[in-house]
Amino acid sequence: MSMRGVYTSVVDIRQKIFTEVARMAYEGGDYSRIIDLPYKIIPGEVATYRESVFLERAIVEERLRLAIGLPLRDITEHAPVSKGIEESAIAEKYYDPPLVNIIKFACHSCPDNVVKVTDACQGCLAHPCKEVCPKGAISIVNGRSVIDQEKCIKCGKCMGVCPYQAITKLERPCAKACGVDAIGSDELGRAHIDHDKCVSCGMCLVNCPFGAIADKGQIFQVIHAIKSGIPVYAAVAPAFVGQFGKDLTPERLKSAMQELGFADVVEVAVGADLCTIEEAKDFMAEVPEKQPFMATSCCPAWATMAKKRFPDLAPYISMALTPMVLTGRMIKKEHPGCKVVFIGPCAAKKLEASRRTIRSDIDFVLTFEEVMGMFAAKEVHFEELPADGDFTQATADGRGFAVSGGVASAVVNCIKEMDPEREVKVANAEGLRNCRELLADAKKGKYDGYLLEGMACPGGCVGGAGTLQGSTKSRGQIIVTMRKSQKKNSLESSHKDKLELLEEKNV
């Protein structure tokens, strides 16, 4: 069971940070006033969450810096919280790697992989825990079981036989959530990210119960772009349905975004339709004649993990441009000189948009959570907005990209339409650990002839690190939207004739 979809104090602080950063950017003026924000977010002199109000404010300071795209400060030397803020108040993309950061003094140094006896131990006569331990690590002291950590090999046999479930295994939540084993410990026992392994999926930052992990943001720069008078378009990912509460219906999305200063909104599901057609054509042309299987390309954390872990399988990942890139390109062809913000559920998209080849298509990436901060700063009341947005551009299959299994199903439906005789076998995985198993099996030849779909987040994009509600609820709402869609198959997209134009690489 995870904390996702539960409104905790960690989520509350994140929301306040995004709201205050957005408010400061909209108001403009002298940004050195950032020094006052920690006192606004954590008022008074009594600590609410931790042992000291000073520690709470210090953590908020670092979170504010990350939300603006600034690096963490070195804790061993003095630097004002506003250091670098004037340079980052620009209408361009702005953050230096790494994207995902651990605020070290917020880290609890959680015990990792420790088997321990809890107070539920009844000191029973049989003590089967002691009997099954292969290393003799359990002794009975004053009638209770005690584990010698030096001898324990974490096999878990004692946990399985205890009649009271009194023995438990403690795992560090961030490391447990990391599907690529990128989180270890530093010399002080605090979490440490190996950025060579990290694929920026963001699962650690939403699973840390201490709020010690945060990714960098671009709220500040987006608002500066909006204020500069350049038309800024919002490309909104299919997972947006229901994210901003029941009052922000798809039909109200356009007017809501215009309240924030965006020129217009385009559904990324339109790009998903084009991506589907592209992947379907690729699959039909390549599998099995030229390559044993084909893997989908739209989840950047999955694709990056595949390339890092299974470099020999990298050529089998579809070369189709992702829905985000196709949508960004389409907007820029129609509105030369504009800027495009991808708004989605995903931390890894921030990294994808920073790639040299994609930089010109997508100017900024914001998460739903960050945009919610903008709505709060502008005090937008969704229920008062007109429901006059045109929500007919994308197909049901394009909108289905938000949920696990949706991409593969869209591609299969498209192939069925083009070649009804052809049978396409599909395997999909959600969560990076399962994705790794999928690829390991594919490497052994288990999935020859298959279309493989990988999604880094449990449940698909609806479970992404930048989402505001639980993935099960979101999935249900997406399925309802798909049912209501007038067009079903991606081939019905009215934009499909633009594909060749968009495929040309931007020179």
PyMOL commands that set and color helices and strands:
alter all, ss='L'
color gray80, all
select helices_A, chain A and resi 9-27+31-41+53-68+85-88+104-106+128-132+157-161+173-177+203-207+219-227+238-240+250-259+268-286+300-309+311-316+323-334+348-354+368-377+382-384+396-402+406-418+432-443+461-463+471-484+490-492+496-503
alter helices_A, ss='H'
color red, helices_A
select strands_A, chain A and resi 100-102+114-117+138-141+144-147+167-170+183-185+191-193+213-215+232-236+264-267+294-295+339-344+364-367+425-430+450-455
alter strands_A, ss='S'
color yellow, strands_A
deselect
rebuild
show_as cartoon
